[in-house]
Amino acid sequence: MRKLAILFFISVLSIGVNAEKFSYHIKSVTTVQNGRDVKTQPKNIVIVVNTDNSTVTIDGKTYKIVSSAWGNYPETYFYVKGSNNQKSQLLIDYQYNFVVLDSRNGIAEKYRFYKSSVN
């Protein structure tokens, strides 16, 4: 039984090492202005974090990852740049199931996901 558990753990690690894309299935988005939730609306999209080409795709918009990830589980942070070359902070919070895109100007979008997967 112990050998089976070790084999399972090694196989899970090998999948994680070769992971290219992380997908987050969104059920709603909340606009946050100056730290306050302003408006929540249902949204059915998928956010894709592609570690191979260092991009994040949110609702048809592509952002370039411009920093290494940091933070401690259950939170991961990194910086991204959009088409307007503005630097934003992206937070993935596995405890509360949120992906937050903070434009650092007082306005953020908080996406609530119901499922995440590794492709």
C-alpha positions in Angstrom: 0.0 0.0 0.0 2.8 2.4 0.8 4.5 1.7 -2.5 1.2 2.4 -4.3 0.9 5.8 -2.5 4.4 6.8 -3.4 3.8 5.8 -7.0 0.6 7.9 -7.1 2.4 10.9 -5.6 5.2 10.7 -8.2 2.8 10.5 -11.0 0.9 13.6 -9.8 4.2 15.4 -9.5 5.1 14.5 -13.1 1.8 15.9 -14.3 2.4 19.2 -12.5 6.0 19.6 -13.8 4.7 19.3 -17.4 1.7 21.5 -16.9 1.2 24.1 -19.6 -2.1 25.7 -18.8 -4.2 26.3 -15.7 -7.9 27.0 -16.3 -10.4 28.6 -13.9 -14.1 28.3 -14.7 -15.7 31.5 -13.7 -19.3 31.9 -12.5 -19.4 35.6 -11.6 -17.4 38.8 -11.8 -17.5 41.7 -9.2 -16.2 45.2 -10.0 -14.3 46.5 -7.0 -13.7 50.2 -6.6 -11.5 51.6 -3.9 -11.8 48.4 -1.9 -15.6 48.1 -2.1 -17.6 45.6 -4.1 -19.6 47.8 -6.4 -21.5 45.4 -8.8 -21.6 41.6 -9.2 -22.9 40.0 -12.3 -23.0 36.4 -13.5 -20.3 35.5 -16.0 -19.6 32.2 -17.7 -16.0 32.4 -19.0 -12.7 30.5 -18.5 -9.5 32.2 -17.4 -6.4 30.5 -18.8 -2.9 30.9 -17.3 -0.5 29.6 -19.8 2.9 29.1 -18.2 4.7 28.1 -21.5 4.2 31.3 -23.3 3.7 33.5 -20.1 0.2 34.7 -20.9 -3.1 35.1 -19.1 -6.3 35.2 -21.1 -9.4 36.7 -19.4 -12.6 37.2 -21.4 -10.8 37.4 -24.8 -8.1 39.8 -23.5 -4.5 38.6 -23.3 -2.1 39.8 -20.7 1.7 39.1 -20.7 3.1 37.8 -17.4 6.0 40.1 -16.5 7.1 38.8 -13.1 7.7 35.5 -11.2 4.9 34.2 -9.0 5.1 34.9 -5.3 3.0 34.3 -2.2 2.2 31.4 0.0 -0.6 28.9 -0.5 -3.5 29.5 -0.8 -2.6 32.8 -2.5 -0.4 33.3 -5.6 0.4 36.8 -7.0 2.2 38.0 -10.2 2.3 41.1 -12.4 0.8 41.2 -15.9 0.7 43.8 -18.7 -2.2 44.3 -21.1 -2.3 45.7 -24.6 -2.2 49.3 -23.2 1.1 48.3 -21.5 -0.3 49.1 -18.0 1.0 46.9 -15.2 -1.6 45.1 -13.2 -1.4 42.6 -10.3 -3.1 39.2 -10.6 -4.1 37.3 -7.5 -5.3 33.7 -7.5 -6.8 32.8 -4.1 -7.6 29.1 -3.8 -9.1 29.5 -0.3 -12.0 31.8 -1.4 -11.9 30.7 -5.1 -11.2 34.2 -6.6 -9.0 35.5 -9.4 -8.5 39.2 -8.9 -7.1 41.5 -11.6 -6.1 44.7 -9.9 -5.2 47.6 -12.2 -3.6 49.4 -9.3 -5.7 52.6 -9.9 -8.5 51.9 -7.4 -10.4 49.6 -9.8 -10.2 45.8 -9.8 -12.2 42.9 -11.2 -12.8 39.9 -8.9 -13.7 36.7 -10.7 -15.2 33.9 -8.6 -14.4 30.4 -10.0 -16.2 27.2 -9.2 -13.6 24.8 -10.8 -9.9 24.9 -11.6 -8.0 22.4 -13.7 -4.6 21.7 -15.2 -4.4 21.1 -18.9 
